[in-house]
Amino acid sequence: MIKKICILLVLVGFVFSAAEAQKQIVTQTNSWATYMGSHRLSDRWGVYTEYSWRRSGLSFDNWMQSLSRVAVDYYTKSGAQLSVGYAFIGFYKYGAQPISYTRNEQRTFLQLITSQQLGRFYTSNRFRLEQRWLQNKTLSDGNYVMNEDDPFIYNNRLRYRYSVNVPLTKKTMEDNTLFLAMTDEVFINAGKEIKLNVFDQNRFITGLGWRLDKNRNIQVGYMNQYIVKGDAKKAERNNTLNLILNWGLDFRKSTTITAPAK
């Protein structure tokens, strides 16, 4: 069943991407630096923390987004990981198609991660359902102010991510190993406020990583981010420098389970 859902979501992404030929597409460069931490409290429970510093330009010139995320993780006996979490995001004006005003978003999410090793290939599937509350502002006397009657716009978003890590300097993913990392993630919007841009975005990431140990690694790579704007007439193709630090803490006396990176 999970494989069928994965295939369906990827196909949906390709279908919507193929329909983008007539959009007003701008190509831009951005830089993201992200910290992620999976902190194990016990064999079954953990806490996840994340901060992503997202800037426009390759030299981290101006604000694009600021994202903070926290979650409670539950590790099942089968190896799957279930999470419930909260995120706070600040959106800023940037690029050739800027938003009308800076605003914040509050977000809750439910998540499932499954992992599998296929020879030298370490794969994972992540399903995330997001509930999003975006600030709603109106223009008053030349300035955007909160809409008191309708302060938030609510919608849902479904995300599916497939990731593959391949060790390069050793046969298996061990400490002090250089590895190749590849990820693709499809975003689908849902809700009564979504009129035109059901397909929200796609992120393809590839790069190199260095595994320090089972809880820590660093990655440097490239992300191609394709975003469809709310009017479905404009779109962004962002070429992004992607820096990732996975740094987890393990509070168990003995450790036998490796947490998948989020």
C-alpha positions as CSV (number, residue, x, y, z in Angstrom):
1,M,0.0,0.0,0.0
2,I,2.8,2.4,0.9
3,K,4.6,1.8,-2.4
4,K,1.4,2.5,-4.3
5,I,1.0,5.8,-2.5
6,C,4.6,6.8,-3.1
7,I,4.3,6.0,-6.9
8,L,1.0,8.0,-7.0
9,L,2.4,11.1,-5.4
10,V,5.5,11.1,-7.6
11,L,3.4,10.7,-10.7
12,V,1.2,13.6,-9.5
13,G,4.3,15.7,-9.2
14,F,5.4,14.9,-12.7
15,V,2.0,15.6,-14.2
16,F,1.7,19.0,-12.6
17,S,5.4,19.8,-13.4
18,A,4.7,19.0,-17.1
19,A,1.9,21.5,-17.2
20,E,4.2,24.4,-16.2
21,A,5.5,25.3,-19.6
22,Q,3.4,28.5,-20.0
23,K,4.0,29.9,-16.5
24,Q,6.1,33.1,-15.8
25,I,9.1,31.3,-14.3
26,V,12.0,33.1,-12.7
27,T,15.3,31.5,-11.9
28,Q,17.1,32.6,-8.7
29,T,19.9,31.6,-6.4
30,N,19.5,31.1,-2.6
31,S,21.3,29.7,0.4
32,W,20.0,27.5,3.1
33,A,21.7,26.4,6.3
34,T,19.8,23.9,8.5
35,Y,20.4,22.3,11.8
36,M,18.4,19.1,12.6
37,G,18.6,17.1,15.8
38,S,17.0,13.7,16.6
39,H,17.4,13.3,20.4
40,R,16.6,9.9,21.8
41,L,15.1,9.8,25.3
42,S,14.4,6.0,25.3
43,D,14.2,3.1,22.8
44,R,10.6,4.3,22.0
45,W,10.6,8.0,22.5
46,G,12.5,11.0,21.3
47,V,12.4,14.7,20.6
48,Y,13.2,16.4,17.3
49,T,14.5,20.0,17.0
50,E,15.3,22.0,13.8
51,Y,16.2,25.5,12.7
52,S,16.6,26.5,9.0
53,W,18.2,29.8,8.1
54,R,17.1,30.5,4.5
55,R,18.5,33.5,2.6
56,S,18.4,34.8,-0.9
57,G,21.7,34.9,-2.9
58,L,24.7,32.6,-2.6
59,S,26.3,34.8,0.0
60,F,23.3,34.7,2.4
61,D,22.4,38.2,1.4
62,N,18.8,38.8,2.5
63,W,16.1,37.0,4.4
64,M,14.0,34.5,2.5
65,Q,12.5,32.4,5.4
66,S,13.2,31.6,9.0
67,L,11.9,28.2,10.1
68,S,11.8,26.6,13.6
69,R,10.4,23.1,14.1
70,V,10.0,20.8,17.1
71,A,8.4,17.3,17.3
72,V,7.8,14.3,19.6
73,D,8.9,11.1,18.0
74,Y,7.8,7.5,18.7
75,Y,9.9,4.6,17.4
76,T,7.8,1.5,16.7
77,K,9.1,-2.1,17.1
78,S,9.0,-2.5,13.3
79,G,11.4,0.4,12.9
80,A,9.0,3.0,11.6
81,Q,8.9,6.4,13.2
82,L,5.8,8.4,14.0
83,S,5.9,12.1,14.9
84,V,3.7,14.9,15.9
85,G,5.1,18.4,15.8
86,Y,4.8,22.2,15.5
87,A,6.6,24.7,13.3
88,F,6.9,28.5,13.2
89,I,7.9,30.2,10.0
90,G,8.6,33.7,9.0
91,F,8.2,34.6,5.3
92,Y,10.0,37.6,3.8
93,K,10.0,39.6,0.6
94,Y,12.7,38.3,-1.8
95,G,13.5,37.6,-5.4
96,A,11.7,38.7,-8.6
97,Q,8.2,37.7,-7.5
98,P,8.1,38.8,-3.9
99,I,5.1,38.3,-1.6
100,S,3.0,41.4,-0.9
101,Y,3.9,41.5,2.8
102,T,6.1,39.8,5.4
103,R,4.1,37.3,7.5
104,N,4.3,34.4,9.9
105,E,2.9,30.9,9.7
106,Q,2.1,28.5,12.5
107,R,2.0,24.9,11.5
108,T,1.3,21.5,13.1
109,F,2.1,18.2,11.4
110,L,1.8,14.4,11.6
111,Q,4.5,12.3,10.1
112,L,5.5,8.8,9.3
113,I,9.1,7.7,8.3
114,T,10.0,4.2,7.1
115,S,13.6,3.1,6.4
116,Q,15.2,0.2,4.5
117,Q,18.7,-0.9,3.5
118,L,19.1,-2.4,0.1
119,G,22.7,-3.4,-0.2
120,R,24.8,-0.2,-0.2
121,F,21.6,1.9,-0.5
122,Y,20.0,3.3,2.6
123,T,16.6,4.5,1.7
124,S,13.7,6.3,3.6
125,N,10.2,7.3,2.8
126,R,8.7,10.3,4.7
127,F,5.0,11.1,4.7
128,R,4.0,14.4,6.3
129,L,0.5,16.0,6.7
130,E,0.7,19.7,7.6
131,Q,-2.1,21.9,9.1
132,R,-1.1,25.5,8.2
133,W,-2.3,28.8,9.7
134,L,-0.9,31.8,7.7
135,Q,-1.2,35.4,8.8
136,N,-3.8,37.3,6.8
137,K,-3.2,41.0,6.3
138,T,-5.1,43.7,4.5
139,L,-4.0,47.0,2.9
140,S,-4.9,50.0,5.0
141,D,-3.6,53.6,4.4
142,G,-0.7,52.2,2.4
143,N,0.3,49.6,5.0
144,Y,-0.5,46.0,5.5
145,V,-2.2,45.3,8.9
146,M,-3.7,42.2,10.4
147,N,-7.2,41.4,9.2
148,E,-9.1,41.4,12.5
149,D,-12.2,39.6,11.0
150,D,-10.1,36.8,9.4
151,P,-6.6,36.9,10.9
152,F,-5.5,33.5,9.6
153,I,-5.8,31.6,6.3
154,Y,-6.0,27.9,7.0
155,N,-5.1,25.1,4.6
156,N,-3.5,21.6,4.5
157,R,-0.5,20.3,2.7
158,L,0.6,16.7,1.9
159,R,4.4,16.1,1.5
160,Y,6.1,12.9,0.4
161,R,9.9,12.6,0.4
162,Y,12.1,9.8,-0.8
163,S,15.8,9.7,0.2
164,V,18.8,7.6,-0.6
165,N,22.2,7.7,1.1
166,V,25.1,5.7,-0.4
167,P,28.4,5.2,1.4
168,L,31.4,6.0,-0.9
169,T,34.5,5.3,1.2
170,K,33.3,2.2,2.9
171,K,30.9,-0.6,2.1
172,T,28.5,0.2,4.8
173,M,27.5,3.4,6.6
174,E,30.0,3.5,9.4
175,D,31.6,6.3,11.4
176,N,33.9,8.6,9.4
177,T,32.3,7.7,6.1
178,L,31.9,9.9,3.1
179,F,28.4,9.4,1.5
180,L,26.3,10.5,-1.4
181,A,22.9,11.9,-0.5
182,M,19.9,12.3,-2.8
183,T,16.4,13.4,-2.0
184,D,13.2,14.3,-3.8
185,E,10.1,15.8,-2.1
186,V,6.7,16.6,-3.6
187,F,4.3,19.1,-2.0
188,I,0.5,19.0,-2.6
189,N,-1.9,21.7,-1.3
190,A,-5.4,21.0,-0.1
191,G,-8.2,23.0,1.5
192,K,-11.0,25.4,0.6
193,E,-8.5,28.3,0.2
194,I,-6.6,26.4,-2.5
195,K,-8.1,27.4,-5.8
196,L,-5.4,27.1,-8.4
197,N,-2.0,25.8,-7.1
198,V,-2.8,22.3,-6.0
199,F,0.7,21.4,-6.9
200,D,2.8,23.5,-4.5
201,Q,6.4,22.7,-5.1
202,N,9.1,20.1,-5.6
203,R,12.5,19.9,-4.1
204,F,15.4,17.8,-5.5
205,I,18.5,17.7,-3.4
206,T,21.9,16.1,-4.0
207,G,25.2,16.4,-2.3
208,L,28.0,14.9,-0.2
209,G,27.9,14.1,3.4
210,W,30.4,13.0,6.1
211,R,29.1,10.7,8.8
212,L,30.8,11.4,12.1
213,D,28.9,8.8,14.0
214,K,25.3,7.4,14.0
215,N,23.9,10.5,15.6
216,R,25.9,13.2,13.7
217,N,26.7,14.1,10.1
218,I,27.3,17.1,7.9
219,Q,26.1,17.6,4.3
220,V,26.9,20.1,1.6
221,G,24.9,20.0,-1.6
222,Y,22.6,21.5,-4.2
223,M,18.8,21.9,-4.1
224,N,16.6,22.6,-7.1
225,Q,13.4,24.0,-5.7
226,Y,10.4,24.6,-8.0
227,I,7.6,26.6,-6.5
228,V,4.2,27.5,-8.0
229,K,2.7,30.7,-6.7
230,G,-0.9,31.1,-5.4
231,D,-2.2,32.5,-8.7
232,A,-0.7,29.5,-10.6
233,K,0.6,31.9,-13.2
234,K,4.0,32.6,-11.6
235,A,6.6,30.1,-10.5
236,E,10.2,30.1,-9.1
237,R,13.0,27.8,-10.0
238,N,15.5,28.3,-7.2
239,N,19.1,27.0,-7.4
240,T,20.1,26.7,-3.8
241,L,23.3,26.0,-1.8
242,N,22.2,23.5,0.8
243,L,24.1,23.1,4.1
244,I,22.9,20.6,6.7
245,L,24.1,19.7,10.2
246,N,22.5,16.6,11.7
247,W,23.5,16.6,15.4
248,G,21.5,14.4,17.7
249,L,21.9,13.6,21.4
250,D,21.3,10.1,22.8
251,F,20.2,9.9,26.5
252,R,19.9,6.1,26.6
253,K,22.3,4.0,28.6
254,S,22.7,1.6,25.6
255,T,22.0,2.5,21.9
256,T,20.9,0.1,19.3
257,I,18.6,2.0,17.0
258,T,19.7,4.7,14.6
259,A,17.3,7.5,14.0
260,P,16.6,8.4,10.3
261,A,17.4,12.0,9.4
262,K,14.4,14.3,8.8
